[in-house]
Amino acid sequence: MTAATRTDAQTAPEQPSTAPAVEETPEAASPSAEQPTTTATAPAAAAAQLTPRQALEKLQAGNLRFVEGTSEHPNQNASRRESLTQSQNPFATIFGCSDSRLAAEITFDLGLGDTFVVRTAGQVIDDAVIGTLEYSVEVLNVPLIVILGHDSCGAVTATRESVRSGEMPRGFQRSLVERITPAVLDSQRAGRDSVDEIVEANVEMVAHRILDQSRSIASAVSTGRVAIVGMCYSLQHGRAKLTFGHGSWLDVPEHGGVEHQG
């Protein structure tokens, strides 16, 4: 993220007693007034210092504001936009479903440059998705990856129906169903056959696949530099519930389906 050049207020050399005193203007006395973009870039500078825990807590705080109807809509002004023209420094990566009702920046009360967002139907992963997530970890140095599912997911619903009927959709939608099917089968074997239960199982399975297929992300998680968590969003209530996580500081069971912190 491009940090605006910070110009400290300069103190004029002391004038001889014979010279008339120059009254200091409010603009000269206040660096923030002299450099209006400094305030806009401060959150970006702080983002690089966030730990995985702090990044998650920031997301949870924003989601709570959204649920309670007290969203602040931060980092959405012109100065913030201008400060991001040369680089970015997001504090989290959110890999969520493409559903139009699941807009991460709104759900977590965020603004420009706050999160690096990847979206596919049903959080289906492929080489391009994993490469994009690796970019966020290796180049942008994000401390947190969130796999974001939601209740009543259409992709999961379609996959469950295909498993039940034995009929596959046409075209490239077949690829989506094929990739979500393992989550449906695993969840059913565990006696959890509702769409929302399968969504949680799919979120967890996606996290495992990312760690299994990406050495760089797995290494970052194992050293504690990055955490990867699963969250499930309620379309009715707006709450993003923490359901799964990889990180020694996370108090989250290895399987979803239980109320957790956050």
Sequence and secondary structure as in RCSB ss.txt:
>XXXX:A:sequence
MTAATRTDAQTAPEQPSTAPAVEETPEAASPSAEQPTTTATAPAAAAAQLTPRQALEKLQAGNLRFVEGTSEHPN
QNASRRESLTQSQNPFATIFGCSDSRLAAEITFDLGLGDTFVVRTAGQVIDDAVIGTLEYSVEVLNVPLIVILGH
DSCGAVTATRESVRSGEMPRGFQRSLVERITPAVLDSQRAGRDSVDEIVEANVEMVAHRILDQSRSIASAVSTGR
VAIVGMCYSLQHGRAKLTFGHGSWLDVPEHGGVEHQG
>XXXX:A:secstr
                TTS      HHHH HHHH THHHHHHHHHHHTT  HHHHHHHHHHHHHHHHHT     S
 SHHHHHHTSS    SEEEEEE  TT  HHHHTT  TTSEEEEEEGGG   HHHHHHHHHHHHTS  SEEEEEEE
TT HHHHHHHHHHHH    STTHHHHHHHHHHHHHHHHHTT  SHHHHHHHHHHHHHHHHHHH HHHHHHHHTTS
 EEEEEEE TTT  EEEEEEESTT    SS SS    
